[in-house]
Amino acid sequence: MKNKAIIILSGGLDSTTLLYDLVQQRGPENVVALSFNYGSKHNVIELPLAVKSCRKLKVEHVLVDLREIFSHFKSNLLQGGEDIPTGHYEQANMKLTIVPYRNGILLSCAIGLAESIGADTVYYGAHSGDHFIYEDTRPEFIKAFSEAAVLGTMNKIRIEAPYSNMNKASILKRGGELGVDYSLTHTCYSPNEKGESCGRCGSCQERLESFEENKIEDPLVYYNPRVILKNNDKQ
Amino acid sequence: MKNKAIIILSGGLDSTTLLYDLVQQRGPENVVALSFNYGSKHNVIELPLAVKSCRKLKVEHVLVDLREIFSHFKSNLLQGGEDIPTGHYEQANMKLTIVPYRNGILLSCAIGLAESIGADTVYYGAHSGDHFIYEDTRPEFIKAFSEAAVLGTMNKIRIEAPYSNMNKASILKRGGELGVDYSLTHTCYSPNEKGESCGRCGSCQERLESFEENKIEDPLVYYNPRVILKNNDKQ
């Protein structure tokens, strides 16, 4: 009998692809998706999409509200924070989108839930494009955090981030093989009130480049023209 | 200039002693106490005492409500859980008081807050009496978790648990030197509606033994006679 696994599902491209991957590997009855509302500007668009993907795949979905703790933190990504910067992830101003130790907090909560329901592994969709800016997505962080989880639980819960050395274009390629419905994902840090994407933020730029590299069309609606910015145009 | 430090303050004997220790080492202006309501049966008694200790020492106090995530977990320690077992920590039934990965979750939140306010260290009051039952209080867990925190933050936040190799009696001795007001601490897992202690749970038994060993009187009110149970009497 296979044990259950938990996946942290944001409703973004990476974690939604990983959800499909796990369902193929373990069967939907052995996967529990865990989503968090932590008060980010895009949670309100992402979370209903996470619900839809789980419904489509017949996967149990747990939604947890963590807005209170995150309300004490400063980040342009959070509601009440300053505007999201535009341009590529490589630029220093994208550091303003860091939410302090977000992945540590979300992973810890997932480990607690895994221990409670008898799951053996927590999966999350960190990918190589995050590494430059976000300390808590790097392989060495994941390794140390996983060691702590094994030591700190009775069931020796492990953390797996199978996409941590893949870029978004490779993940999208994998998603194509799995038949992922990318109309049920969201990536933009600065959506408009209709939930349409800006095409300008670091997240959108990375997504657009990945679809272009895979020569497929992104099913999302963008409220700006779909342009991949050259370095000179980046703000 | 000294940097700020965060201490996770439950309002129990160990963390309250550590609060006094840090105030002596760093000055009250460089200490921020962080308390969590995670839905335990004793939070309702402990947290107002944590508030009073901070007020007494002129330390900034942040209280965070984490009841929603913990409502998904099973433990006799949580509201809605079964009754707390009686007897010593060494007994297997005390495992029912484990809250899955509690310290991992609380530490992660504290690390996020430390990163947000520019603190360099997170302190918590794990002690050796916890090790047998609670995986997430052991020195090897603290070491791995601290490594993850250093890797996962821009400010390289460290975790320190200076009492992790001390027992409760040694902590109480240290508290005597620091002038800790132990009437503003709570230890019991099964208090009555007046907030009086049972004297029977593993926590109470350890506390009573520590006061006896230090030959001082515990200022708390117990609703059962103060008796240290022999092994034969333990349930």
Interface residues (C-beta under 8 A of the other chain):
Chain A: V62 V64 D65 L66 E68 I69 F70 H72 F73 K74 I98 V99 P100 Y101 R102 N103 G104 I105 L107 S108 C109 I111 G112 L113 A114 E115 S116 E135 D136 R138 E140 F141 A144 F145 E147 A148 A149 L151 G152 T153 M154 I157
Chain B: V62 V64 D65 L66 E68 I69 F70 H72 F73 K74 I98 V99 P100 Y101 R102 N103 G104 I105 L107 S108 C109 I111 G112 L113 A114 E115 S116 E135 D136 R138 E140 F141 A144 F145 E147 A148 A149 L151 G152 T153 M154 I157
